[in-house]
Amino acid sequence: MKKTILLLLLMTASLFATAQTAKELVAQSIEAIGGKQNFYNLGNVNYDLEYRTPAGKNATTLIAHETYVFDGELSHAIYKEHSITGANGKVIEGYNGKDAWVTFDGKLSNDKQANGVARFLRKTNYYWFTMFFKLLDDGINYEKLSDQKINNTDYNRVKITFGDKVGDAQDTYVLYINKQTKMIDKFLFTVVAFGLTEPNLMTFEYETINNIKIPSKRKYIEADWEGNIKGKTHTITNWTNIKFNTDIDKTLFEN
């Protein structure tokens, strides 16, 4: 009888362990960095962005002051350098939750390509900053992959995909969730909007602001789907001077 009870307990424990779904692992990781509701309760954020791809023919540099309002996912940037547009003058982009716009030296652009770049950057930059807290949004699919051990660190891996009507493009992510800290240490991602269907590996360092852990020092490089690095040089992104819950006039996001 005792052996039967022990066997049942072991079976129950085993079922409980395997029952921790991919979505539950993601939810646990969001709590570990401060919690979704605590993040959104901060209301808005502004910070300085530095983005640099490796030197070469198509090197890109973006230096900007970014401002977001979480309610409506409003996004705005004033650029000091914007190598994608090739513009010499002052570049400002905005997104009001529906439409994106860009001005060059105060003149509203009607160029389709420039407006498309503005929409991509406004939505993408907002997403990168809020990504971990958006991983429980509607329309997301979760799949638990096999665990990995890398440099003596044990990881749960979760594959993230998106429904057809979620976002302008449906990328794929693989999260590496540290089993000990419960936090996401790195992730693989595609950029389908730019035709990049093979993954890059994003790694980062967290800093704590308003009790929220922000992955503010970031770099990524070409990799395979097992996380093995294939590229030679990283693209770097730094978020500095991060300030939450400041007084923002929402007309900022209208052209």
C-alpha positions as protocol buffer text, in pm:
chain_id: "A"
residue {
  index: 1
  type: MET
  ca { x: 0 y: 0 z: 0 }
}
residue {
  index: 2
  type: LYS
  ca { x: 278 y: 240 z: 98 }
}
residue {
  index: 3
  type: LYS
  ca { x: 459 y: 161 z: -226 }
}
residue {
  index: 4
  type: THR
  ca { x: 141 y: 230 z: -423 }
}
residue {
  index: 5
  type: ILE
  ca { x: 91 y: 567 z: -252 }
}
residue {
  index: 6
  type: LEU
  ca { x: 457 y: 659 z: -310 }
}
residue {
  index: 7
  type: LEU
  ca { x: 426 y: 563 z: -676 }
}
residue {
  index: 8
  type: LEU
  ca { x: 113 y: 775 z: -712 }
}
residue {
  index: 9
  type: LEU
  ca { x: 288 y: 1072 z: -548 }
}
residue {
  index: 10
  type: LEU
  ca { x: 586 y: 1036 z: -781 }
}
residue {
  index: 11
  type: MET
  ca { x: 356 y: 1013 z: -1083 }
}
residue {
  index: 12
  type: THR
  ca { x: 164 y: 1321 z: -965 }
}
residue {
  index: 13
  type: ALA
  ca { x: 488 y: 1513 z: -915 }
}
residue {
  index: 14
  type: SER
  ca { x: 605 y: 1411 z: -1259 }
}
residue {
  index: 15
  type: LEU
  ca { x: 279 y: 1519 z: -1419 }
}
residue {
  index: 16
  type: PHE
  ca { x: 293 y: 1852 z: -1234 }
}
residue {
  index: 17
  type: ALA
  ca { x: 648 y: 1912 z: -1355 }
}
residue {
  index: 18
  type: THR
  ca { x: 560 y: 1843 z: -1719 }
}
residue {
  index: 19
  type: ALA
  ca { x: 239 y: 2042 z: -1685 }
}
residue {
  index: 20
  type: GLN
  ca { x: 433 y: 2368 z: -1655 }
}
residue {
  index: 21
  type: THR
  ca { x: 348 y: 2489 z: -2001 }
}
residue {
  index: 22
  type: ALA
  ca { x: 551 y: 2714 z: -2226 }
}
residue {
  index: 23
  type: LYS
  ca { x: 312 y: 3000 z: -2154 }
}
residue {
  index: 24
  type: GLU
  ca { x: 352 y: 2951 z: -1779 }
}
residue {
  index: 25
  type: LEU
  ca { x: 729 y: 2969 z: -1817 }
}
residue {
  index: 26
  type: VAL
  ca { x: 694 y: 3298 z: -2003 }
}
residue {
  index: 27
  type: ALA
  ca { x: 455 y: 3435 z: -1739 }
}
residue {
  index: 28
  type: GLN
  ca { x: 703 y: 3337 z: -1468 }
}
residue {
  index: 29
  type: SER
  ca { x: 985 y: 3518 z: -1650 }
}
residue {
  index: 30
  type: ILE
  ca { x: 777 y: 3837 z: -1676 }
}
residue {
  index: 31
  type: GLU
  ca { x: 716 y: 3830 z: -1302 }
}
residue {
  index: 32
  type: ALA
  ca { x: 1088 y: 3782 z: -1242 }
}
residue {
  index: 33
  type: ILE
  ca { x: 1169 y: 4112 z: -1416 }
}
residue {
  index: 34
  type: GLY
  ca { x: 906 y: 4314 z: -1234 }
}
residue {
  index: 35
  type: GLY
  ca { x: 563 y: 4208 z: -1358 }
}
residue {
  index: 36
  type: LYS
  ca { x: 350 y: 4309 z: -1656 }
}
residue {
  index: 37
  type: GLN
  ca { x: 102 y: 4523 z: -1464 }
}
residue {
  index: 38
  type: ASN
  ca { x: 375 y: 4702 z: -1270 }
}
residue {
  index: 39
  type: PHE
  ca { x: 545 y: 4789 z: -1599 }
}
residue {
  index: 40
  type: TYR
  ca { x: 231 y: 4924 z: -1766 }
}
residue {
  index: 41
  type: ASN
  ca { x: 134 y: 5117 z: -1452 }
}
residue {
  index: 42
  type: LEU
  ca { x: 437 y: 5337 z: -1523 }
}
residue {
  index: 43
  type: GLY
  ca { x: 238 y: 5482 z: -1812 }
}
residue {
  index: 44
  type: ASN
  ca { x: 511 y: 5602 z: -2045 }
}
residue {
  index: 45
  type: VAL
  ca { x: 884 y: 5611 z: -2104 }
}
residue {
  index: 46
  type: ASN
  ca { x: 1144 y: 5825 z: -2276 }
}
residue {
  index: 47
  type: TYR
  ca { x: 1508 y: 5739 z: -2332 }
}
residue {
  index: 48
  type: ASP
  ca { x: 1808 y: 5784 z: -2564 }
}
residue {
  index: 49
  type: LEU
  ca { x: 1865 y: 5523 z: -2832 }
}
residue {
  index: 50
  type: GLU
  ca { x: 2191 y: 5424 z: -2999 }
}
residue {
  index: 51
  type: TYR
  ca { x: 2178 y: 5161 z: -3274 }
}
residue {
  index: 52
  type: ARG
  ca { x: 2479 y: 5063 z: -3486 }
}
residue {
  index: 53
  type: THR
  ca { x: 2522 y: 4782 z: -3737 }
}
residue {
  index: 54
  type: PRO
  ca { x: 2871 y: 4657 z: -3833 }
}
residue {
  index: 55
  type: ALA
  ca { x: 3078 y: 4890 z: -4051 }
}
residue {
  index: 56
  type: GLY
  ca { x: 3049 y: 4829 z: -4423 }
}
residue {
  index: 57
  type: LYS
  ca { x: 2855 y: 4921 z: -4735 }
}
residue {
  index: 58
  type: ASN
  ca { x: 2512 y: 4907 z: -4573 }
}
residue {
  index: 59
  type: ALA
  ca { x: 2609 y: 5021 z: -4223 }
}
residue {
  index: 60
  type: THR
  ca { x: 2326 y: 5179 z: -4029 }
}
residue {
  index: 61
  type: THR
  ca { x: 2341 y: 5425 z: -3741 }
}
residue {
  index: 62
  type: LEU
  ca { x: 2039 y: 5555 z: -3552 }
}
residue {
  index: 63
  type: ILE
  ca { x: 2080 y: 5805 z: -3269 }
}
residue {
  index: 64
  type: ALA
  ca { x: 1751 y: 5927 z: -3128 }
}
residue {
  index: 65
  type: HIS
  ca { x: 1547 y: 6039 z: -2829 }
}
residue {
  index: 66
  type: GLU
  ca { x: 1250 y: 5801 z: -2807 }
}
residue {
  index: 67
  type: THR
  ca { x: 917 y: 5857 z: -2632 }
}
residue {
  index: 68
  type: TYR
  ca { x: 638 y: 5602 z: -2588 }
}
residue {
  index: 69
  type: VAL
  ca { x: 296 y: 5600 z: -2423 }
}
residue {
  index: 70
  type: PHE
  ca { x: 191 y: 5246 z: -2336 }
}
residue {
  index: 71
  type: ASP
  ca { x: -185 y: 5307 z: -2370 }
}
residue {
  index: 72
  type: GLY
  ca { x: -232 y: 5293 z: -2746 }
}
residue {
  index: 73
  type: GLU
  ca { x: 134 y: 5206 z: -2811 }
}
residue {
  index: 74
  type: LEU
  ca { x: 213 y: 5563 z: -2917 }
}
residue {
  index: 75
  type: SER
  ca { x: 569 y: 5617 z: -3042 }
}
residue {
  index: 76
  type: HIS
  ca { x: 782 y: 5923 z: -3125 }
}
residue {
  index: 77
  type: ALA
  ca { x: 1150 y: 5989 z: -3201 }
}
residue {
  index: 78
  type: ILE
  ca { x: 1371 y: 6290 z: -3261 }
}
residue {
  index: 79
  type: TYR
  ca { x: 1686 y: 6184 z: -3445 }
}
residue {
  index: 80
  type: LYS
  ca { x: 2036 y: 6321 z: -3421 }
}
residue {
  index: 81
  type: GLU
  ca { x: 2147 y: 6068 z: -3682 }
}
residue {
  index: 82
  type: HIS
  ca { x: 1932 y: 5860 z: -3916 }
}
residue {
  index: 83
  type: SER
  ca { x: 2143 y: 5690 z: -4182 }
}
residue {
  index: 84
  type: ILE
  ca { x: 1850 y: 5492 z: -4329 }
}
residue {
  index: 85
  type: THR
  ca { x: 1686 y: 5802 z: -4474 }
}
residue {
  index: 86
  type: GLY
  ca { x: 2012 y: 5964 z: -4581 }
}
residue {
  index: 87
  type: ALA
  ca { x: 1862 y: 6298 z: -4480 }
}
residue {
  index: 88
  type: ASN
  ca { x: 2095 y: 6573 z: -4368 }
}
residue {
  index: 89
  type: GLY
  ca { x: 1832 y: 6772 z: -4179 }
}
residue {
  index: 90
  type: LYS
  ca { x: 1633 y: 6710 z: -3865 }
}
residue {
  index: 91
  type: VAL
  ca { x: 1425 y: 6392 z: -3874 }
}
residue {
  index: 92
  type: ILE
  ca { x: 1122 y: 6335 z: -3651 }
}
residue {
  index: 93
  type: GLU
  ca { x: 900 y: 6027 z: -3663 }
}
residue {
  index: 94
  type: GLY
  ca { x: 569 y: 5960 z: -3495 }
}
residue {
  index: 95
  type: TYR
  ca { x: 303 y: 5694 z: -3463 }
}
residue {
  index: 96
  type: ASN
  ca { x: -37 y: 5772 z: -3312 }
}
residue {
  index: 97
  type: GLY
  ca { x: -156 y: 5413 z: -3272 }
}
residue {
  index: 98
  type: LYS
  ca { x: -289 y: 5399 z: -3628 }
}
residue {
  index: 99
  type: ASP
  ca { x: -79 y: 5605 z: -3868 }
}
residue {
  index: 100
  type: ALA
  ca { x: 292 y: 5676 z: -3890 }
}
residue {
  index: 101
  type: TRP
  ca { x: 451 y: 5995 z: -4020 }
}
residue {
  index: 102
  type: VAL
  ca { x: 793 y: 6152 z: -4064 }
}
residue {
  index: 103
  type: THR
  ca { x: 908 y: 6511 z: -4105 }
}
residue {
  index: 104
  type: PHE
  ca { x: 1234 y: 6636 z: -4253 }
}
residue {
  index: 105
  type: ASP
  ca { x: 1334 y: 6980 z: -4125 }
}
residue {
  index: 106
  type: GLY
  ca { x: 974 y: 7030 z: -4014 }
}
residue {
  index: 107
  type: LYS
  ca { x: 819 y: 6937 z: -4350 }
}
residue {
  index: 108
  type: LEU
  ca { x: 581 y: 6643 z: -4351 }
}
residue {
  index: 109
  type: SER
  ca { x: 693 y: 6372 z: -4593 }
}
residue {
  index: 110
  type: ASN
  ca { x: 459 y: 6221 z: -4849 }
}
residue {
  index: 111
  type: ASP
  ca { x: 725 y: 5978 z: -4970 }
}
residue {
  index: 112
  type: LYS
  ca { x: 587 y: 5624 z: -4949 }
}
residue {
  index: 113
  type: GLN
  ca { x: 923 y: 5463 z: -4870 }
}
residue {
  index: 114
  type: ALA
  ca { x: 1013 y: 5717 z: -4601 }
}
residue {
  index: 115
  type: ASN
  ca { x: 672 y: 5673 z: -4439 }
}
residue {
  index: 116
  type: GLY
  ca { x: 714 y: 5296 z: -4453 }
}
residue {
  index: 117
  type: VAL
  ca { x: 1050 y: 5319 z: -4277 }
}
residue {
  index: 118
  type: ALA
  ca { x: 892 y: 5546 z: -4015 }
}
residue {
  index: 119
  type: ARG
  ca { x: 612 y: 5298 z: -3950 }
}
residue {
  index: 120
  type: PHE
  ca { x: 857 y: 5008 z: -3922 }
}
residue {
  index: 121
  type: LEU
  ca { x: 1087 y: 5192 z: -3681 }
}
residue {
  index: 122
  type: ARG
  ca { x: 810 y: 5339 z: -3467 }
}
residue {
  index: 123
  type: LYS
  ca { x: 642 y: 5003 z: -3416 }
}
residue {
  index: 124
  type: THR
  ca { x: 964 y: 4800 z: -3399 }
}
residue {
  index: 125
  type: ASN
  ca { x: 1143 y: 5026 z: -3150 }
}
residue {
  index: 126
  type: TYR
  ca { x: 835 y: 5034 z: -2928 }
}
residue {
  index: 127
  type: TYR
  ca { x: 810 y: 4655 z: -2949 }
}
residue {
  index: 128
  type: TRP
  ca { x: 1176 y: 4599 z: -2861 }
}
residue {
  index: 129
  type: PHE
  ca { x: 1143 y: 4812 z: -2549 }
}
residue {
  index: 130
  type: THR
  ca { x: 818 y: 4653 z: -2429 }
}
residue {
  index: 131
  type: MET
  ca { x: 868 y: 4307 z: -2579 }
}
residue {
  index: 132
  type: PHE
  ca { x: 899 y: 4096 z: -2266 }
}
residue {
  index: 133
  type: PHE
  ca { x: 580 y: 4248 z: -2122 }
}
residue {
  index: 134
  type: LYS
  ca { x: 392 y: 4189 z: -2449 }
}
residue {
  index: 135
  type: LEU
  ca { x: 468 y: 3818 z: -2455 }
}
residue {
  index: 136
  type: LEU
  ca { x: 133 y: 3741 z: -2292 }
}
residue {
  index: 137
  type: ASP
  ca { x: -70 y: 3943 z: -2547 }
}
residue {
  index: 138
  type: ASP
  ca { x: -354 y: 3778 z: -2738 }
}
residue {
  index: 139
  type: GLY
  ca { x: -271 y: 3593 z: -3059 }
}
residue {
  index: 140
  type: ILE
  ca { x: 62 y: 3448 z: -2944 }
}
residue {
  index: 141
  type: ASN
  ca { x: 150 y: 3080 z: -2981 }
}
residue {
  index: 142
  type: TYR
  ca { x: 386 y: 2906 z: -2736 }
}
residue {
  index: 143
  type: GLU
  ca { x: 585 y: 2587 z: -2782 }
}
residue {
  index: 144
  type: LYS
  ca { x: 820 y: 2434 z: -2527 }
}
residue {
  index: 145
  type: LEU
  ca { x: 1141 y: 2318 z: -2694 }
}
residue {
  index: 146
  type: SER
  ca { x: 1405 y: 2086 z: -2552 }
}
residue {
  index: 147
  type: ASP
  ca { x: 1613 y: 2227 z: -2268 }
}
residue {
  index: 148
  type: GLN
  ca { x: 1970 y: 2342 z: -2326 }
}
residue {
  index: 149
  type: LYS
  ca { x: 2273 y: 2375 z: -2103 }
}
residue {
  index: 150
  type: ILE
  ca { x: 2513 y: 2651 z: -2209 }
}
residue {
  index: 151
  type: ASN
  ca { x: 2828 y: 2743 z: -2014 }
}
residue {
  index: 152
  type: ASN
  ca { x: 2696 y: 2558 z: -1707 }
}
residue {
  index: 153
  type: THR
  ca { x: 2363 y: 2744 z: -1718 }
}
residue {
  index: 154
  type: ASP
  ca { x: 2042 y: 2541 z: -1761 }
}
residue {
  index: 155
  type: TYR
  ca { x: 1776 y: 2692 z: -1987 }
}
residue {
  index: 156
  type: ASN
  ca { x: 1412 y: 2629 z: -2065 }
}
residue {
  index: 157
  type: ARG
  ca { x: 1353 y: 2718 z: -2430 }
}
residue {
  index: 158
  type: VAL
  ca { x: 1021 y: 2854 z: -2554 }
}
residue {
  index: 159
  type: LYS
  ca { x: 934 y: 2914 z: -2919 }
}
residue {
  index: 160
  type: ILE
  ca { x: 708 y: 3213 z: -2983 }
}
residue {
  index: 161
  type: THR
  ca { x: 505 y: 3260 z: -3302 }
}
residue {
  index: 162
  type: PHE
  ca { x: 219 y: 3497 z: -3385 }
}
residue {
  index: 163
  type: GLY
  ca { x: -125 y: 3474 z: -3539 }
}
residue {
  index: 164
  type: ASP
  ca { x: -179 y: 3604 z: -3894 }
}
residue {
  index: 165
  type: LYS
  ca { x: -346 y: 3925 z: -3775 }
}
residue {
  index: 166
  type: VAL
  ca { x: -95 y: 4006 z: -3501 }
}
residue {
  index: 167
  type: GLY
  ca { x: 136 y: 4290 z: -3603 }
}
residue {
  index: 168
  type: ASP
  ca { x: 254 y: 4400 z: -3947 }
}
residue {
  index: 169
  type: ALA
  ca { x: 479 y: 4093 z: -3983 }
}
residue {
  index: 170
  type: GLN
  ca { x: 487 y: 3762 z: -3800 }
}
residue {
  index: 171
  type: ASP
  ca { x: 834 y: 3688 z: -3667 }
}
residue {
  index: 172
  type: THR
  ca { x: 958 y: 3384 z: -3476 }
}
residue {
  index: 173
  type: TYR
  ca { x: 1137 y: 3401 z: -3141 }
}
residue {
  index: 174
  type: VAL
  ca { x: 1309 y: 3140 z: -2926 }
}
residue {
  index: 175
  type: LEU
  ca { x: 1348 y: 3249 z: -2564 }
}
residue {
  index: 176
  type: TYR
  ca { x: 1624 y: 3118 z: -2338 }
}
residue {
  index: 177
  type: ILE
  ca { x: 1476 y: 3126 z: -1987 }
}
residue {
  index: 178
  type: ASN
  ca { x: 1731 y: 3078 z: -1709 }
}
residue {
  index: 179
  type: LYS
  ca { x: 1603 y: 2795 z: -1488 }
}
residue {
  index: 180
  type: GLN
  ca { x: 1759 y: 2946 z: -1178 }
}
residue {
  index: 181
  type: THR
  ca { x: 1672 y: 3317 z: -1212 }
}
residue {
  index: 182
  type: LYS
  ca { x: 1355 y: 3256 z: -1423 }
}
residue {
  index: 183
  type: MET
  ca { x: 1459 y: 3551 z: -1640 }
}
residue {
  index: 184
  type: ILE
  ca { x: 1511 y: 3556 z: -2015 }
}
residue {
  index: 185
  type: ASP
  ca { x: 1889 y: 3566 z: -2072 }
}
residue {
  index: 186
  type: LYS
  ca { x: 1880 y: 3583 z: -2453 }
}
residue {
  index: 187
  type: PHE
  ca { x: 1662 y: 3504 z: -2751 }
}
residue {
  index: 188
  type: LEU
  ca { x: 1668 y: 3417 z: -3121 }
}
residue {
  index: 189
  type: PHE
  ca { x: 1457 y: 3624 z: -3359 }
}
residue {
  index: 190
  type: THR
  ca { x: 1375 y: 3683 z: -3726 }
}
residue {
  index: 191
  type: VAL
  ca { x: 1294 y: 4009 z: -3906 }
}
residue {
  index: 192
  type: VAL
  ca { x: 1046 y: 3893 z: -4169 }
}
residue {
  index: 193
  type: ALA
  ca { x: 956 y: 4249 z: -4273 }
}
residue {
  index: 194
  type: PHE
  ca { x: 1310 y: 4285 z: -4407 }
}
residue {
  index: 195
  type: GLY
  ca { x: 1321 y: 3933 z: -4552 }
}
residue {
  index: 196
  type: LEU
  ca { x: 1541 y: 3795 z: -4272 }
}
residue {
  index: 197
  type: THR
  ca { x: 1398 y: 3451 z: -4198 }
}
residue {
  index: 198
  type: GLU
  ca { x: 1719 y: 3306 z: -4052 }
}
residue {
  index: 199
  type: PRO
  ca { x: 1773 y: 3393 z: -3686 }
}
residue {
  index: 200
  type: ASN
  ca { x: 1987 y: 3642 z: -3502 }
}
residue {
  index: 201
  type: LEU
  ca { x: 2087 y: 3584 z: -3141 }
}
residue {
  index: 202
  type: MET
  ca { x: 2014 y: 3875 z: -2906 }
}
residue {
  index: 203
  type: THR
  ca { x: 2202 y: 3897 z: -2575 }
}
residue {
  index: 204
  type: PHE
  ca { x: 2179 y: 4176 z: -2319 }
}
residue {
  index: 205
  type: GLU
  ca { x: 2247 y: 4313 z: -1975 }
}
residue {
  index: 206
  type: TYR
  ca { x: 1965 y: 4422 z: -1744 }
}
residue {
  index: 207
  type: GLU
  ca { x: 1947 y: 4737 z: -1537 }
}
residue {
  index: 208
  type: THR
  ca { x: 1678 y: 4801 z: -1275 }
}
residue {
  index: 209
  type: ILE
  ca { x: 1469 y: 5117 z: -1303 }
}
residue {
  index: 210
  type: ASN
  ca { x: 1152 y: 5176 z: -1097 }
}
residue {
  index: 211
  type: ASN
  ca { x: 1178 y: 4812 z: -981 }
}
residue {
  index: 212
  type: ILE
  ca { x: 1161 y: 4690 z: -1343 }
}
residue {
  index: 213
  type: LYS
  ca { x: 1452 y: 4506 z: -1501 }
}
residue {
  index: 214
  type: ILE
  ca { x: 1519 y: 4657 z: -1845 }
}
residue {
  index: 215
  type: PRO
  ca { x: 1750 y: 4479 z: -2097 }
}
residue {
  index: 216
  type: SER
  ca { x: 1914 y: 4809 z: -2185 }
}
residue {
  index: 217
  type: LYS
  ca { x: 2257 y: 4707 z: -2315 }
}
residue {
  index: 218
  type: ARG
  ca { x: 2199 y: 4481 z: -2614 }
}
residue {
  index: 219
  type: LYS
  ca { x: 2379 y: 4320 z: -2905 }
}
residue {
  index: 220
  type: TYR
  ca { x: 2285 y: 4065 z: -3169 }
}
residue {
  index: 221
  type: ILE
  ca { x: 2457 y: 3852 z: -3431 }
}
residue {
  index: 222
  type: GLU
  ca { x: 2370 y: 3593 z: -3695 }
}
residue {
  index: 223
  type: ALA
  ca { x: 2310 y: 3246 z: -3551 }
}
residue {
  index: 224
  type: ASP
  ca { x: 2136 y: 2915 z: -3619 }
}
residue {
  index: 225
  type: TRP
  ca { x: 1820 y: 2786 z: -3451 }
}
residue {
  index: 226
  type: GLU
  ca { x: 2025 y: 2603 z: -3186 }
}
residue {
  index: 227
  type: GLY
  ca { x: 2182 y: 2932 z: -3079 }
}
residue {
  index: 228
  type: ASN
  ca { x: 2521 y: 2871 z: -3238 }
}
residue {
  index: 229
  type: ILE
  ca { x: 2681 y: 3196 z: -3356 }
}
residue {
  index: 230
  type: LYS
  ca { x: 2743 y: 3219 z: -3732 }
}
residue {
  index: 231
  type: GLY
  ca { x: 2822 y: 3589 z: -3776 }
}
residue {
  index: 232
  type: LYS
  ca { x: 3147 y: 3773 z: -3712 }
}
residue {
  index: 233
  type: THR
  ca { x: 3037 y: 4111 z: -3578 }
}
residue {
  index: 234
  type: HIS
  ca { x: 2752 y: 4223 z: -3351 }
}
residue {
  index: 235
  type: THR
  ca { x: 2495 y: 4493 z: -3409 }
}
residue {
  index: 236
  type: ILE
  ca { x: 2471 y: 4696 z: -3088 }
}
residue {
  index: 237
  type: THR
  ca { x: 2182 y: 4880 z: -2927 }
}
residue {
  index: 238
  type: ASN
  ca { x: 2201 y: 5089 z: -2610 }
}
residue {
  index: 239
  type: TRP
  ca { x: 1914 y: 5247 z: -2418 }
}
residue {
  index: 240
  type: THR
  ca { x: 2028 y: 5517 z: -2179 }
}
residue {
  index: 241
  type: ASN
  ca { x: 1874 y: 5793 z: -1963 }
}
residue {
  index: 242
  type: ILE
  ca { x: 1556 y: 5586 z: -1924 }
}
residue {
  index: 243
  type: LYS
  ca { x: 1277 y: 5778 z: -1749 }
}
residue {
  index: 244
  type: PHE
  ca { x: 930 y: 5643 z: -1677 }
}
residue {
  index: 245
  type: ASN
  ca { x: 604 y: 5818 z: -1594 }
}
residue {
  index: 246
  type: THR
  ca { x: 691 y: 6170 z: -1706 }
}
residue {
  index: 247
  type: ASP
  ca { x: 448 y: 6442 z: -1816 }
}
residue {
  index: 248
  type: ILE
  ca { x: 386 y: 6383 z: -2189 }
}
residue {
  index: 249
  type: ASP
  ca { x: 147 y: 6577 z: -2413 }
}
residue {
  index: 250
  type: LYS
  ca { x: -16 y: 6318 z: -2643 }
}
residue {
  index: 251
  type: THR
  ca { x: -37 y: 6570 z: -2929 }
}
residue {
  index: 252
  type: LEU
  ca { x: 334 y: 6491 z: -2968 }
}
residue {
  index: 253
  type: PHE
  ca { x: 234 y: 6179 z: -3162 }
}
residue {
  index: 254
  type: GLU
  ca { x: 17 y: 6363 z: -3418 }
}
residue {
  index: 255
  type: ASN
  ca { x: 164 y: 6518 z: -3731 }
}
